[in-house]
Amino acid sequence: QVQLVESGGGLVQAGGSLRLSCTASRTIFRIDSMAWYRQAPEKQRELVATITYTGSSTYKDSVKGRFTISRDNAKNTLHLQMNSLKPEETAVYYCNARVCGNQICSYTSDYWGQGTLVTVSS
């Protein structure tokens, strides 16, 4: 129902930077929170960063100081600026949106993008 499309992945050398973007289709009610997850080969999917509707963010400890999550509510977009990338951060990165089911957001539904591959070479 709600489509999320990620872009910006690719190949980068260790120490380099990438900026990921996620665009959500129009929603009836607001997107309450958004997040980036990643999944490396043979590993569990892990939470990288979250951001609330008002812009409060949280980060996985290992990316603090290097990654920045941001959103534009008017455009229904989410971004992840990734600096000083490390080879162990090679993974498929997924956009997540928690969408309100009514105007007061008393319940929500989660939606996922298809993912974008980030490869960090050494």
Order of alpha helices (4+ residues) and beta strands (2+ residues): beta-beta-beta-beta-beta-beta-beta-beta-beta-beta-beta
